[in-house]
Amino acid sequence: MGVAVGAGWVKATDGQQIVKARSLVLETEPTDFFGQNSKNWRVELLNSPMGQGVFYIGDKLDGCTGTKSLANGEKGNFYPLLAVAAIAQLLPKDQPHRVHTVEIACSIPTQAMKTQLINMKGHHLLNVNGASVQLNITRVVAQPEGLGTCAQIAHLQAAKGAQSASFAVLDIGFANTTITGLDEENTLLGFHSTTPGVAKLYETIAARLNSNGHPATIEEVRLGVETPNGATFLLKGHGFTNFKEIYYSELERWFDARMSAISTGAQNILDRAQHTFIAGGGGQLPGVKGLAAKRGYGVTTDPQEKEVQGLYLLAH
């Protein structure tokens, strides 16, 4: 399987289906109406190298007291939990006594995080939304963030019969911005990680709204931008506080800062790549496609899906 746990979203694929959930974690039972929303995952660890306990994961936890965001230094702590929960969602829910043997490739933004994935290996007995699942993770391969997207792009190009070319992927995630490249023979050109990511843009917008007397959080801003049917630019996605003008006044400054940080640390990758693509959640933000085009960069479609699809290929 391919698994990617970002500060924004956790996603996984078995090569057929893809599951995805917001990377928010609550260690107590949600008590408000939105916390009970069925989009959340209730994960109970019964027997696992990660220990025991009940956790709630998902998009509707942003208003709950005690919710932890992986953007706030919690990624290493909760990566194994979210990864195993996502894998369990891909397994049959009517075979509680069967132990599913799983090998996975996952992405990490820094080499240091590799040691924090140890608890993913081994036998896990857990209950996800009322269904018991057992899995034995026998192999965990950690890959640089963005390499999955590179692998999937190369795979799709080869399937089309296109001539091989070197390219780089700039993955703008919620907390990190990374660059990964492949040459014409699919050999790694290099990898470089910087912080921050999209969260910095949301933080700046929230701060400007607060200075105008309207309390705002990063998550409330995110919900107004990452709306399923297109950005509303309203706090929480609805209401009366419109931040569209602020968003566009800050967007290019934020984008240029991310590109400058990448150029400073990884100009050698950009120089060797014939094509450069913007990926990650940041590539899907309103206005980013135009800013990327000014630099001669493309923007990948379905970036989160491409990342785990590519990781699935790398797991073999």
Solvent accessible surface area in square Angstrom, and as a share of the most:
residue,aa,sasa,rsa
1,M,31,0.14
2,G,0,0.00
3,V,0,0.00
4,A,4,0.03
5,V,3,0.02
6,G,14,0.13
7,A,5,0.04
8,G,7,0.06
9,W,54,0.19
10,V,0,0.00
11,K,22,0.09
12,A,0,0.00
13,T,2,0.01
14,D,37,0.19
15,G,36,0.35
16,Q,168,0.75
17,Q,89,0.39
18,I,59,0.30
19,V,27,0.16
20,K,89,0.38
21,A,6,0.05
22,R,2,0.01
23,S,0,0.00
24,L,6,0.03
25,V,0,0.00
26,L,4,0.02
27,E,80,0.36
28,T,91,0.53
29,E,111,0.50
30,P,4,0.03
31,T,132,0.76
32,D,51,0.27
33,F,171,0.71
34,F,129,0.54
35,G,3,0.03
36,Q,110,0.49
37,N,50,0.26
38,S,106,0.69
39,K,127,0.54
40,N,13,0.07
41,W,20,0.07
42,R,87,0.32
43,V,0,0.00
44,E,47,0.21
45,L,5,0.03
46,L,63,0.32
47,N,87,0.45
48,S,15,0.10
49,P,62,0.39
50,M,43,0.19
51,G,31,0.30
52,Q,142,0.63
53,G,27,0.26
54,V,49,0.28
55,F,29,0.12
56,Y,22,0.08
57,I,0,0.00
58,G,0,0.00
59,D,28,0.14
60,K,56,0.24
61,L,0,0.00
62,D,49,0.25
63,G,66,0.64
64,C,17,0.10
65,T,135,0.78
66,G,52,0.50
67,T,34,0.20
68,K,72,0.31
69,S,22,0.14
70,L,4,0.02
71,A,31,0.24
72,N,114,0.59
73,G,71,0.68
74,E,37,0.17
75,K,18,0.07
76,G,13,0.12
77,N,105,0.54
78,F,17,0.07
79,Y,0,0.00
80,P,8,0.05
81,L,9,0.04
82,L,0,0.00
83,A,0,0.00
84,V,0,0.00
85,A,0,0.00
86,A,0,0.00
87,I,0,0.00
88,A,0,0.00
89,Q,36,0.16
90,L,9,0.04
91,L,18,0.09
92,P,51,0.32
93,K,78,0.33
94,D,115,0.59
95,Q,62,0.28
96,P,53,0.34
97,H,165,0.74
98,R,134,0.49
99,V,68,0.39
100,H,13,0.06
101,T,96,0.56
102,V,8,0.05
103,E,81,0.37
104,I,1,0.00
105,A,0,0.00
106,C,0,0.00
107,S,4,0.02
108,I,7,0.04
109,P,4,0.03
110,T,60,0.35
111,Q,134,0.59
112,A,80,0.62
113,M,19,0.08
114,K,98,0.41
115,T,95,0.55
116,Q,80,0.36
117,L,6,0.03
118,I,121,0.62
119,N,70,0.36
120,M,0,0.00
121,K,100,0.42
122,G,24,0.23
123,H,67,0.30
124,H,0,0.00
125,L,49,0.24
126,L,0,0.00
127,N,28,0.14
128,V,1,0.01
129,N,82,0.42
130,G,65,0.63
131,A,20,0.16
132,S,36,0.23
133,V,1,0.01
134,Q,29,0.13
135,L,0,0.00
136,N,46,0.24
137,I,2,0.01
138,T,59,0.34
139,R,102,0.37
140,V,33,0.19
141,V,35,0.20
142,A,22,0.17
143,Q,33,0.15
144,P,30,0.19
145,E,20,0.09
146,G,0,0.00
147,L,19,0.10
148,G,0,0.00
149,T,1,0.00
150,C,0,0.00
151,A,15,0.11
152,Q,17,0.08
153,I,16,0.08
154,A,17,0.13
155,H,88,0.39
156,L,67,0.33
157,Q,74,0.33
158,A,74,0.57
159,A,80,0.62
160,K,157,0.67
161,G,66,0.64
162,A,43,0.33
163,Q,167,0.74
164,S,75,0.48
165,A,26,0.20
166,S,3,0.02
167,F,13,0.05
168,A,0,0.00
169,V,0,0.00
170,L,1,0.01
171,D,12,0.06
172,I,0,0.00
173,G,17,0.16
174,F,21,0.09
175,A,25,0.19
176,N,19,0.10
177,T,0,0.00
178,T,0,0.00
179,I,0,0.00
180,T,0,0.00
181,G,0,0.00
182,L,10,0.05
183,D,34,0.17
184,E,85,0.38
185,E,146,0.65
186,N,96,0.49
187,T,76,0.44
188,L,83,0.42
189,L,15,0.07
190,G,18,0.18
191,F,63,0.26
192,H,53,0.24
193,S,31,0.20
194,T,21,0.12
195,T,93,0.54
196,P,45,0.28
197,G,0,0.00
198,V,4,0.02
199,A,15,0.11
200,K,88,0.37
201,L,1,0.01
202,Y,0,0.00
203,E,79,0.35
204,T,41,0.24
205,I,0,0.00
206,A,6,0.05
207,A,57,0.44
208,R,92,0.34
209,L,5,0.03
210,N,69,0.36
211,S,93,0.60
212,N,95,0.49
213,G,60,0.58
214,H,89,0.40
215,P,118,0.74
216,A,10,0.08
217,T,74,0.43
218,I,56,0.28
219,E,27,0.12
220,E,34,0.15
221,V,0,0.00
222,R,3,0.01
223,L,37,0.19
224,G,0,0.00
225,V,6,0.04
226,E,65,0.29
227,T,35,0.20
228,P,127,0.80
229,N,153,0.78
230,G,41,0.39
231,A,31,0.24
232,T,48,0.28
233,F,15,0.06
234,L,38,0.19
235,L,20,0.10
236,K,100,0.42
237,G,17,0.16
238,H,122,0.54
239,G,40,0.39
240,F,204,0.85
241,T,31,0.18
242,N,90,0.46
243,F,1,0.00
244,K,103,0.44
245,E,150,0.67
246,I,20,0.10
247,Y,0,0.00
248,Y,97,0.37
249,S,54,0.35
250,E,15,0.07
251,L,6,0.03
252,E,78,0.35
253,R,153,0.56
254,W,16,0.06
255,F,1,0.01
256,D,58,0.30
257,A,51,0.40
258,R,13,0.05
259,M,3,0.02
260,S,62,0.40
261,A,30,0.23
262,I,1,0.00
263,S,34,0.22
264,T,119,0.69
265,G,39,0.38
266,A,1,0.01
267,Q,85,0.38
268,N,87,0.45
269,I,4,0.02
270,L,23,0.12
271,D,103,0.53
272,R,132,0.48
273,A,15,0.12
274,Q,112,0.50
275,H,95,0.42
276,T,12,0.07
277,F,54,0.23
278,I,0,0.00
279,A,0,0.00
280,G,9,0.08
281,G,32,0.31
282,G,0,0.00
283,G,4,0.04
284,Q,94,0.42
285,L,9,0.04
286,P,36,0.22
287,G,37,0.36
288,V,0,0.00
289,K,148,0.63
290,G,44,0.42
291,L,19,0.09
292,A,0,0.00
293,A,67,0.52
294,K,151,0.64
295,R,101,0.37
296,G,64,0.61
297,Y,40,0.15
298,G,29,0.28
299,V,34,0.20
300,T,11,0.06
301,T,93,0.54
302,D,87,0.45
303,P,8,0.05
304,Q,27,0.12
305,E,52,0.23
306,K,29,0.12
307,E,8,0.04
308,V,0,0.00
309,Q,63,0.28
310,G,0,0.00
311,L,0,0.00
312,Y,57,0.22
313,L,62,0.31
314,L,55,0.27
315,A,7,0.06
316,H,158,0.70
